[in-house]
Amino acid sequence: MEALAPYQAAVVRIGFALTWLFFLLREFPHRHELYGPDGPWSWKLAERLIESNHAFTVLMWSDSTAWFEFVYALAVAASVAVVVGWRTRTASVVYMVGVLTLQNRSVFMGDGGDNVIHLMAMYVVLTRCAQVWSLDARRQRRKAAAGTSGGPPAHAGGDVTGVVLWTVFGVIMLASTVAGGLSIGWGLFFWTLWAAQAAWWTVNRYMPGSEARTVCDMLANLVHNAALLVIVVEVCLIYATAGWYKIQGSRWQDGTAVYYPMNLDYFSPWPELSSFLAANGLLILLITYGTVAVQVAFPFTLFNRRVKNALLAAMIAEHMSIAVLLGLPFFSMAMIAADAVFLPTVALVWLGHRFDGGRRRVLARLAPGRAAGNRSGGGPGDADDGDGGADGADGGTSPASVPQQRKDDGVSVR
């Protein structure tokens, strides 16, 4: 069993991590009002709400400003690590903790884009999203090259960084569990991930070519494929629900729904442009009906690649328009990142090669001697290294080519 859609998974990983990173940096001057001690939703109010809904947030462990600053900085660092694919399995868990922690601290500060990030942060943890376009993939390729060129063999036991990370997070989880900072459900979840990485490291260290290693790899691919399917279904539900609810609205039925937000000061970062578009009745009618038609029809087009790609381009264009015309860039980025799971593999591979070529040309100008032997980390064709695991293992598939979708795949995410 192969890990399907490696390029789409990588784009989803990069897209959501970048969205959250840009949001955290954009709101850095206002972080205390949004999620910290100066916010209207006080620590006591958050504590009372979390006691009833049992949401997960480590900000409830302490109400000190120093703890809040540390958690915020850690969320930023984890987002950067996920974007570049450094120790992705560990980084993705910390990234998820950062998203849940901040959003659950002040639940009334989010919008639809935050809800999507909230869900996808949990799904990404279960995917092997660093098979391509990541530092993890580059590290694995270098290990394989060292082994085939007669250098010292690379194995999981030599991954000092991974073992240190795994140990540190084990100590943190042990302390938080003893102190009562983790509920039973979240405790089981984190300890299961931690134990799974211990088993992964053991198999890679002592049984690298055994049947147990193959079984572990198949299980990891199975979980990845299941999580990817959940992401696909989630995106389809978002669009189907939005489209069918729009059909029931009278303003969407008469074709004027798009007109009203364009005339609200809060959603008009470019008033002249909004006024110009709102003055064109036919254009407003077409955009309104087109939005409903695309959202309702998209889930039914997944088995027809050409129609799906056409509607996908229309939805991405729609979200880009929302970012510009309504001033909702982070919502649009989150939705485009979710849409990326349906992008064609051929287009992603082509973009990867183009980016790799541009990067090498830039390096050739800056450091001619270095660029000759430097290839893109995690570029097309790179192998998976287990996504950096809780990184006690840093093992993964053998240095073979990245699995590709087959031509006879049913539901097309190509």
N, C-alpha and C positions, 0 to 999 in steps of 0.2 A: 504494500500500500504506500502510495506516494503522498507527500504534502502538496496539496493542490494550490494553485494560484499564488506562487511565491512572490511574484512581482506585485500583484494586487495587495497582498498582505503587507508588503514593505511600504507601499504608498499609503495605505491606511495608517500604519504605524507612524510614518513621518508626518502625515497630514494632521492627525489628531494631536500629536505631541507638539508640532509647530503651533497649532491653534491655541493650545493651552499655554505654551511658552509665551507667545505674543500677548495673550491676554494678561498673564501675570506681570510681564514687563510694562505693558500699557497702564495697568492699574497699580503699579508699584507705589506711586505717590499717594494713592488713595487706599492702600491695603488695610490700614487700621480702621477706616470707616466701613469697608466692605466686610472684612472677616475678622478684624482684630478688636482690641479693647475699646476703641472709640466708636464702634458701630452702634446704630440704633437698636439692633438686636443684640442685647447684652449677653454676657457669658451666662448669667443666671437664667435668662429666658431660654437660651440654647440648651442649657442643662436640663431644664424642665421638659422641653420638647423631646430631647433625645431619650429621656427616661420613659417616654410614652411610645415613641416610634422605633427605638433601638437602632438608630442610624449610627454608622461608624464614623468617628472623627477623633483623631488623637489630640486635637486642640482642647478636648474636655479633660485631658490628663492634668492640665495646669492652666491657670488663668494669668500667668506671668507674661509680660511683654517679651522677655528674652526667649521664652519657649515658642511664642508665636513667630518671632523673627526667624528662629532656627527652622521651624516647619516650613515657612514660606520660602526661605532660601533653599531648603532641601527639595521642595517641589519644583523650583526653577532648575536646579541641578539635574534632577531626575528627568525632566523634560528634555534637556539638552542631551543627556545620555541616550534617551530613547530615539531622538532624532538621528543621531550619528550611529546608533546601533552598537554602543559600547556596553558590554555585559548586559545584553538586552533582557534576559530573563529576570535578573535582579532589578534592573532599572525599570522594567515595565511594572513590576510589583510596587516599587516605591512611587512610580508615577501614578498608579492607581490609588495608592494611599493618599498622595497629595491632592488628587482630584476630589476624592470622597471627603477628605478631611476639611478642605476649605468650603466646598459646596454645602456639606451638611452642617457646617458651623453657622451659616447664614442662608437658610433655605429660600428666603424671599428675595435674594439678590440675583437669581438666575433667570434665564429665558429658555426658549426651545433649544437653542444651540448648546447651552450648558447641560440640558437633559441628555442630548445625544452624546456629548463628551463623557458624561457620567456613566452611561451604559457601555460605550465602546471601550472605556478605560478598563473595565472588568473583562470584556471579551478578548482584548489584545493580549492580556496576560496568558491566555490559554493557546495562543497561536505561535507558530514558529515563524515569526515575522522578520527575522534577521537573516534569512537564507541568502538574500541578495541586498546590495546597497547598504552595507553595514561594516563597521570595524570588526565585528565578530567574524564575518565571512572572510574578510581580508586576513585576519589572524589565522584562521583555519587553513586558508590557502598557502600561507607562508609556512605553516607547520608541515603541510603536505609536500611543499617544494623542498623543504629541508630534509625530509625523509627520503625523497627520491633522488636527491643529489649527493647522497652519501654522508649527510650531516648526522648529528646525534638524533636519535628517534625522539619525537615529541609524544608525550602521553599525558593523561589527565593528572597524574601525580605531580607533574612539574608546574602546574598552574597555581603558583603561589598566590596571585591576586584573587583568583576564584576561591581558593580555600579560606583566605582571610575574610573575604566578603561573606561567605557562607557561615563562618564562625561568628563574626560580629553580629549578623542578623539573628543567629541562633541565640546569642546572649541577650539581645534586645527583646526577642519574643519571650524568652524565659522570664526576664524581669517583668515585662508587661503582663504576662499570664499570672505570675505570682502576686503582683500588685492588683490584679483584678481589672486591668485596663482593656482586656479583650473579652468579648462575650464568648459563649460556648461555640456559636456558629462561626464567627470570624476566627476564633482560636483554632478550630479544626481546619479551616481553610488554609490559614497560614502555615500551620504545622504540617499539613499534608504536602504543601508545596516544598517546604524545607526538607521533609523526609524524602520526597521524590528526587530532589537534587542529590541527596546523599546516596540514594540507590543508583542514580545515574552516574555519579562519580565512581562508585565502586565497580560497576559493570565496565565502564570505560578504562579504569585503571587495571583491573585484574582479569577481565574477560573481553578484550577488545574485539576479538573475532568469533565470539561464541554465539550460540543460538539465543542465549539470554539477551545479548546485545541487540540482535535483530528484533526480538520481541519488544524490547524497550523502544526501539526506533519506530516500530509499527504502532505501538500504543501512542507515542508522541504525535505521529502523523494522524492517527485517528482523532485524537483530541483537537488537533489543529483544524482538521477538515470539519469537525462538528462545530467548532467555534466560528469558522468561516461561514458555515451554513446559517448559523444563528444571526450573524451580521447581515447576510443577504436577506433573510426573512425579516429582520428588524427594519432594514431600509425599505423593503416593500410595504411593510405595515405602516410605516411613517407616511409614505406617499399615498397609499390607498386610503388611510384614515383621513388625512388632510383633504384629499380630493373629494371623498364622499361627503364629508362634513361641509365642504364648500358648496356642493350641489344643493344642499338644503337651505343655504342662505339666500335671502331675497336679493341682496346686492350682487351676489355672484350670478344669480339667475338673470337679472336684467343687464348684466355686463358693466356695472359701474363700480365694483368693489375696489379695483386698483386706484380709482380716482381719489378716494377719500384720504388714504395715508399720504399721498403725494401733496396734499394741502395742509398737512399738520406740521407745525414748526419743528416738533420733536423729531420727525422723520424726514426732514428736508435739509440735509447738509449742503445741497446745491439748489437753492430756491429757484433760481432762474431756469435751470434744467428741468426741475420738477414741474414748474408752471408751463413750460413749453410743451412737455409731454402731456400734461393733464388737459391742455387746451385742445388736443387732437382726439375727438370723440371716437373716431373709427379705430385709432391705435389703442385706446383704452379698452374698447370692446374686444379687439383681437387678443390683447394681452390677458384680459380677464378670462375669456373662454379658453384661450390656449393653455393657460396655467392649469385650469381644471381638467382639461382633456388630457394633458401630458401626465398629470399626477394619477388620474384614475386609470389610464391605459398602461402605464409603465410596467406594473407587475405582470400584466398579461403578455408582455413582449419578450420575456426572458428566453423563450425558446426560438426566437427569431433574431439572429444576431444583428442583422442589418437594421431592422426596425428598432431594436433595443439600443444600438449605438446612436441612431438618429435622435431618439428621445432623450438619451443620456446627454448628448451634446446640448439639447434644448434645456434640460434641467440645470446643467452647469452654467449655461448662459443666463438662465433665470436667477440663479443664486449670485452670480457676479453682478447682475443688475440690482438685486436687493442690496448688496454691499455698497454700491455706489449711490443709488438713488435714495435709499432709505437709511443709510448710515448704520448698517448692521454687519460689519465685516466679520466678526467672530462667528456669528450664526451662519453666515454664508460659507466661511472656511470649514466649519464643522460639517455642514451638509455636503460640500464638495468632497471632503475627505471620506465621508460615508459613501458617496457615489463612486469613489475610486475603486471599490470592490468589483465594479462592473466594467472597468476599463479594459479594452482589448490588450491581450498580452503582446501582440505584435507591435502595437504603438508604444507600449511601455519599454520593450526591449530596444526599439529604435531610439526613443528618448534617452535611454540609459547609455547607449553607444555614443550618441551625440554629446551628451554631457561629459562622458569619459574622454572623448576626443578633445573637447574644449578645455577640459581640466589639464590634459597632458600638454596642449599647446601653450597654456598659460605657464605651466611649470617649466616648459622648454625655454621660455623667454626669461623666466626668473632664475632658474638653475639648470642650465643645459646638461650638465653631467648627471644630475640627479634624475631628471625626467626620463632618461633612456631606460632606466631599470625600475621605474616606478609606475605601477599600474593602479587602476582604480580599485580601492577597497570595496568589496561587496558589489562589484559591477556585474553585469550580465555574465552568467556562467560560473560565478563563484559558488562555492559549496557552503552548506550549513554546518555550523559547529555546535548545534544544540542551542543556538541563540545565546550563548554565554552562560547558560544555566544559572542557578543561584550561585552559580559560577564556581561551585566547588569542583565541578567536573570540567566544564568547557569542552565536553566531548560532543559528538554529533554524528552525522552521517559521514560515511567515508568520502574522501575528496573526489567525488564524482560530480558530474554536471548537475545543475539545478533541475529538478523535475519540471517538465512542461505539461501543459494541458494536452490531452489527446484530441484528435480531430473529431472523434465520435462522442465527445462529451455531450451530455444532455443539456442541462441548464448552462447557458453560455455566460461565463464571466470573462471571456476573452476580449 
